[in-house]
């Protein structure tokens, strides 16, 4: 398959891999069209079932691995173990078939899956211990916020700010913001979102969202070096935290720690 054909939106065959949060899944897309998606289940099954599910999904649709033009993978934040398995599998697929690989952020995928809201979109993933992986996607009235690890109080402030920005643009008669929550349950943040008249969506990112976001970036000419792409953790592992180590050391050295633990919720 030539490079020009690989970049044609309606022709390219793509695999999307999501193993970072909640039930893992893998999707097969032909352009934007979803051909099929498989839910792998909880994290303990991912290592054993991910590669066979990709093979089975391709086989079920009469496709070979050699026909795939792109693999997109969720790089985190989320489960330490799940992210590593997904990224390693995507890199191996990319190397074996000779195709590009693209990393997609968990929070970007959640916001993408929420669709177009009335106001700003705020995405939260429970990181355990009263903390959240979060990002905000705004517009003219609300500045976007890069993915970060924040406290529950900070998350509530984000929601208030987003709703206030939505109110100034939309008035009081519509949802003022969209709050997408993954694994947050009946939390203080959910109560805050309800009080601020936000549209609340509780979901997990899926392979299909990862694949479509990967395709969008690929069509703009982007992709990642399979030798360089790596997990995006945002926090230290539980063993590192118990040992009193954070990410300050990493920021100084530029090295990513790959601890074997994770948050109580995310891993």
N, C-alpha and C positions, 0 to 999 in steps of 0.2 A: 504494500500500500504506500503510495507516494505521499510526500509531505503535504501537498496541496489538497489531496483527497482527505487526509487525516483532519485537516482544519475546516472541512466543510460541515457545517452544523448539522444538516439533516442526514449525513451519511456516517459520521463517526460513531463507532461502537465504544462505549465507555463502561468501566466497572467502578462503582462507588462503594467504599468500605467504611463502616462506622462501628468502632469497637470502644469508643471513649466513654460513653455514658449509657446507662440503662441497657435494655436488650440490644445486643449487637445485631447488625443486619448488613447484607450485601445486596447491591442492586445492579441490574444490567440495563443500560440505556442505549437507544439508537437515536442520536441527537438528543432532543429534549424528551422524546417519547420513552416512557418506562416500559420495558419488555417484561420485567419480572423482578421481584424482590423476595429475599429469604430472611426470615428472622432466625437468628442463631440461638437466642436465649440469653441466659445470664452469663456472667463473666467466666465461670468455671468451665463452660463448654467451648469458649472461643478458641483456645489454643488447639483443641482437638478437631473442631469442626469447620473453622474458617476456610482453609484451603479446599477441603472436599466440597463445601457448599458453593464456592466459586466455580469449581469444575462442573458440579451438578447443574448449576444454573445455566452455564454456557451450553452444556449438552442438551438441556431441556428445550432450548430455543434454537438448536441446530447450529450453534456457533462454536468455533474453535478458539483456543487462546490466541492463535496467530492472527485472528480477525480483529482483535481488540486494538483500538488505537490510543487509548488513554486509561490510566488508572488513577482515581482520586481517592484520597484517604483522609479521614479525620485525624488530625495530629494533636488534639486536645484543646483546652484542658479537660481533665476528667480522670478516669481510672489509670493509675500508673501502669499496671500490668496490661490492661486492655489496649491502651495507646501503643505500647511497645509491640504487642502482637500485630496490631493492625498496620503500623508503619513498617515493620520488618517484612510482613507478607506483601505489602504494596511494593516495597523496594525489590524484593525477590522477583515478583511478577514483572516489574518494569525491566529488570536486568535480563531475565530469561527470554522475554518476548522482544525486547528492544524498543520499548515505547516510553513516552514521557510519563512522569508521575507528578501529581499536584497535591499539595497538602492544604487541607481546609480546616479552619478553626471551628471548634464546637459551637461557639456562641454565634458566629456568622451563620452557621447552618440552622440554628434554632430561629434566628431572626428571619432567615430566608423562608423557612417553613411556615412562618406566621403570615406570610403574604403582606399585602399593603394595608396598613392600619390607618386610622383617622389621624393619629398624631405620631409622636416618637415611639420607637420600639425599644424596649429594654429587655435584655435576656439575662436570666439568672440560672446557674447550676449550683446545687447544694454542694459545698466543699467540706461540710462537717464542722463541728465545734463553733457553730454560729457564724460561719463565714460562707461567702459565695464567690464563685467565678462569675464575673458580670461584664457586660458591655452595653453601650447605648448607641442607638442608630437614630440620629435626629434629622434636622433639616435646617431651614433658615432661622427658626426660632429656638432651636435647641441644639447645642453642639454635641457631636458624637463623642463617645468616650471609648478609649481603647480597652481591650480586655484587661481585667485586673482582678486581684483577689481582695475583696472588701468585706467589711463587717456588716452585720444586720442593720445597724444604725445608718451606716453609709448607704446601704441599699435602699432604705426607706427615704433618705434624702434624695437619691437619684429619682425615685418614683415621684416624689413631690415636685421636683424640678421639671420632670418630663410632663406631668399633668398640668403644671402652671404654664408651661410653654404651649401645650395643646389648647389650654383654655384661652390664651391670648389670640390664638389663630382660629379656633373652631367654635368658641362660645361654650355654653353649658349644655347644649342639647345632644351632644354626641360623646362617644368615648374619647377621653382626652389623651390617652396613650394606650399602647399595647404592651402588656407585661407577659413575657414568655418564661415559664418556670419549668425546670427539669429536676424532678426529685425533691421538690421543696415542701410538698405536703401542706398541711394546715399550719402555715407559718405566720410570723409577724408580718413578713413582706406581703403575703397574700392579703392579710387584713388591711394593710396600708394601701394596696392596689385597689381593693374594693372601696375603701373610704375616699380614694381619689378619683373614683369613676373611671377606672381603667378597664380595658378589655383584657381579661385574664385567659391565658392559654397554658394548659399543663400538658407537656409533651416531651418526647425525647427526639434528638436529631436522628435521621434515618439515612440509610445508604443512598436513597434517591436524591435527597437534598445535597449530600456530599457530591454525588455524581454531577448534578446540574450546576452546582457552583464551580466545580472543577472544569466543566465544559465552558462555562462563561469566561473563566480566566484563560483557558487554553485558546479560545477563539480570539482573545485580545493579544495573543502571542506570548503568553506566560506559561512557565512550567518550572519545576524545581529540579535541582541536580539530585539524582537518586543517591549519590554518595554523600550528600550534605544534609538532605532533609532529615529532620529529627523531631522528636516529641516536643510539644509546647506545654509545659507543666504548670507554670505560674506559682508553684509552691513547693516547699521541701516535702519529702516523704514523712510518714509518721515516725519511723525510726530516727530519721535525722532531726525531726522536731523534738523527740524525746531526748536526744543527745544534745539539744540546745543549739542546733545548727539551722541557719536559715539560708536565704538566697543572697545575703549581702556578700558572702565570699564568692559566690558564682558571678555576681555582677562585676567584681573586681577582676576575676580571672577570665570571664567570658566562657566558662565551661558549664555545661548542663549536668546536674546530678541526676542519676537514674536510680533512685531508691527503690527498694522492693516493696515498700508499703504504699499506702494511699490514704485518702481521707475516709472516714467511716462511711460516708455516703457515696463518694465518687469512686471508691475502690472497694 
